[in-house]
């Protein structure tokens, strides 16, 4: 991976970010009622309208409005939510940790489990266990995540009481220390498992296909002929090369994963961004909605960037054309 | 390469048609294609599930026992011969809701599919055939649309413009074509180097003629295969939005039904179970169909 590749790839981020910022601007300006209603709602008082008009330069010519808006957005200043009476970015930041905890756990868990299951299935292609893994992956990949959540609630939480039903902590439970962490972990287990299942399915399918392809390749036959053990060949020779496309897929799924997180949060009453997002839709609290949209988009861009750099590092053949 | 033979410069381009027509996907092989899909269990399941959803959606008026929005029995009645999937808190028949939900899914999938196909094939073809700067520019735009988080964009659009089927289809369509465009571009790129295209070009056919008659018919199968997998994702996305109560308020959708079930999970498992089964079957059908087509056509997954 050359410095040139890294540089070109970093430069590519700029137009993408500009495009995302522009999409937000366009939506706000195309919305019925115009930008001031879109940004400040239709129930604000005159003082608030004047504040938001000044903040986003809405009384200025359009190019100037775009510049002001872009400047605000890039500084992370999205204006004040009328409903909450506080800067939008603060309101979002408050809810973010719970969402990130859930999404992060699912991302790490699903990547590890998906790769392991895919390789495990590929090692005995067309056996019973391969069939079991591939069919389970196929079904999990098709099942809507809220349905898996509801089924998990019905069977594992409500019926058996193995897991807590709602929320992130036990009411009146421990508030600090290890006891608190354990309480959170107990609440986290089921939603994270549900959220991870679809990602596991995607990663396992791809890993299996990649490993199968590599196992048929010449370099694997050479390794086997040298007398290396099956396991060593599978992990060191086949899986290692098969992981390249898997890295790309994992890195390209954060948008999907965060969408799933919102839905799973609703099913399990997880106190993350979902409730804020839904009440903001009902109250048409645009600064919040815009903030969440931009935040997710930035996460996806960053994840793609990291993925490409990791890919370039893993595979020295990659050159920016 | 491209653009060197403007249509006006060709005196008589009408008699070049038969030069390079490839018969790989002509009438008879296409019938064999369907048979080969049906021969594998996965392909047969994919075709049956997809057909089932289409037929139920089309015949919803005949198949639904009652109006899905009008109470038809006791509230929260479990599945019974009178109400095969039970009733909701207002006594509305769930089977009727699921049947009409198929129609909503069908409309969303077909309308979004048409939009995605139109944009994706156009962008992919122009990009692959023109090459050079046009290709570079279009691919940058395509990459941008691949990064755009559809779900959150759709939520913001719904908040600003109000919920509705037309807006939903527009947002999903405008944001879902990127990968299809890349698939089409790759096909067009390899096809335009093939001998039969060279032959058509050498015999003086116009670019439009080459693209429409020689390249598109051969690039479309790959696009259609991919479209199945793509629409499965669109269906899941629409279901998630419906689950959050952001779908069209005037239509019954599977996601909406599952969302309504959330509050009654403790007392009425059937309310969440059956709509979820319907979504999973429809998505599974599209995925299996896409996989089977890919295998039969010998493409990559």
Interface residues (C-beta under 8 A of the other chain):
Chain A: X15 X16 X19 X20 X23 X24 X27 X28 X30 X31 X32 X38 X138 X139 X141 X142 X143 X144 X145 X146 X147 X150 X151 X153 X154 X158 X209 X252 X255 X256 X258 X259 X260 X262 X263 X266 X267 X277 X278 X280 X281 X284 X286 X289 X290 X292 X293 X296 X297 X300 X301 X304
Chain B: X140 X143 X144 X146 X147 X148 X149 X150 X151 X152 X153 X155 X156 X157 X158 X159 X160 X161 X162 X232 X236 X237 X239 X240 X243 X244 X245 X246 X255 X258 X259 X261 X262 X265 X266 X269 X272 X273 X275 X276 X279 X280 X281 X283 X284 X287 X288 X301
